[in-house]
Amino acid sequence: MSSSLNSDTSQLPFKIGEELIFQVNYGILNGGTFTMSITENDTVSGHKCYHIKSRTKTNKFFDIIYKVRDKIDSYWDMEKLVSRKYVKKLSEGHYKQFRIHYYFPEDTLTQYVKHRKGKITKTEFKSLPNAQDALSIFYYIRLHNFNVGDSIYVNVTADGRNYKTKVMIEEKKKLNTIFGEQECFKVHPVIEGETIFKQTGEMYLWLTADEYKIPVKLESEVKYGKFSFRLKDAKNVRLKIKK
């Protein structure tokens, strides 16, 4: 079954100013932090947008092995709930990446801009209708009403490609969270046979099974192990944190 979208922006499942702070583990090792937040004070081409940010930072120990300082920004149309701009700046060891997607949903077009070694390349192509990016999809999923066995179908345009995405609601189980013991949905996003971030393994997301659908856990398999993200702190959330 398909889910239903609650497009009433007066009843958002998240507060403006919500900030979610995750501890990132690689196996049993604490690797650093991953933070997501959302504000509403930005405009792109005259369209009012939510500004969604993610920041990934390794701790001092992992900095010695493989230092990560990733910054991703999504500008999400407040009225149409589609992507308008997506900026990705990655710093992972010696690897650097700076990419920008500009979205023109009225024309179903996107412009993909790569910055590399002082050179700029631009590619324009047809995007999928009502496209999300790889960050806005987390908030778009939370707007839906769903139950176990439902699926959410989402069009994603990111990293110079289009992805038709199926987000499967696989099960409901109780987890210990910063909000106490909570029933949570286990969500599995799949893109054309791949996981949402094109990794070698699967990715799973756990959301509180209520009207807020707060992400509390994420697991992502990679070639040499598994990364787990567990919510360790939050600000401006609709559930009470239990110390």
HUNOR-V838367 format. One record per residue. N is the residue number from 1. NEAR is the number of other C-alpha atoms within 10 Angstrom. Layout:
N&NEAR / N&NEAR
//
This chain:
1&11 / 2&16 / 3&19 / 4&13 / 5&14 / 6&14 / 7&14 / 8&9 / 9&12 / 10&6 / 11&12 / 12&15 / 13&19 / 14&20 / 15&16 / 16&16 / 17&15 / 18&16 / 19&21 / 20&22 / 21&21 / 22&23 / 23&18 / 24&25 / 25&17 / 26&16 / 27&12 / 28&9 / 29&11 / 30&17 / 31&24 / 32&21 / 33&19 / 34&19 / 35&18 / 36&19 / 37&20 / 38&23 / 39&16 / 40&16 / 41&10 / 42&15 / 43&16 / 44&15 / 45&9 / 46&7 / 47&15 / 48&18 / 49&25 / 50&24 / 51&23 / 52&23 / 53&19 / 54&19 / 55&18 / 56&20 / 57&20 / 58&22 / 59&16 / 60&12 / 61&13 / 62&15 / 63&16 / 64&10 / 65&10 / 66&15 / 67&19 / 68&21 / 69&15 / 70&18 / 71&17 / 72&20 / 73&22 / 74&25 / 75&30 / 76&31 / 77&21 / 78&17 / 79&13 / 80&15 / 81&20 / 82&24 / 83&28 / 84&26 / 85&24 / 86&26 / 87&20 / 88&19 / 89&17 / 90&18 / 91&18 / 92&16 / 93&13 / 94&8 / 95&8 / 96&14 / 97&14 / 98&16 / 99&20 / 100&22 / 101&25 / 102&18 / 103&27 / 104&20 / 105&18 / 106&8 / 107&10 / 108&14 / 109&16 / 110&24 / 111&17 / 112&21 / 113&19 / 114&18 / 115&15 / 116&12 / 117&8 / 118&5 / 119&7 / 120&11 / 121&10 / 122&11 / 123&11 / 124&14 / 125&13 / 126&16 / 127&24 / 128&19 / 129&17 / 130&18 / 131&27 / 132&29 / 133&28 / 134&17 / 135&21 / 136&25 / 137&21 / 138&16 / 139&20 / 140&19 / 141&19 / 142&21 / 143&23 / 144&18 / 145&16 / 146&21 / 147&17 / 148&15 / 149&12 / 150&17 / 151&21 / 152&21 / 153&16 / 154&22 / 155&19 / 156&26 / 157&25 / 158&22 / 159&18 / 160&17 / 161&13 / 162&18 / 163&20 / 164&15 / 165&21 / 166&19 / 167&20 / 168&23 / 169&23 / 170&15 / 171&15 / 172&17 / 173&12 / 174&13 / 175&17 / 176&11 / 177&19 / 178&18 / 179&18 / 180&14 / 181&11 / 182&17 / 183&17 / 184&24 / 185&24 / 186&20 / 187&23 / 188&19 / 189&23 / 190&21 / 191&19 / 192&11 / 193&11 / 194&16 / 195&20 / 196&22 / 197&16 / 198&14 / 199&13 / 200&13 / 201&15 / 202&18 / 203&23 / 204&21 / 205&20 / 206&24 / 207&21 / 208&24 / 209&19 / 210&14 / 211&16 / 212&18 / 213&21 / 214&22 / 215&21 / 216&25 / 217&22 / 218&19 / 219&17 / 220&20 / 221&17 / 222&14 / 223&8 / 224&10 / 225&10 / 226&16 / 227&19 / 228&21 / 229&23 / 230&21 / 231&21 / 232&16 / 233&17 / 234&20 / 235&14 / 236&14 / 237&17 / 238&14 / 239&16 / 240&11 / 241&13 / 242&9 / 243&7
//
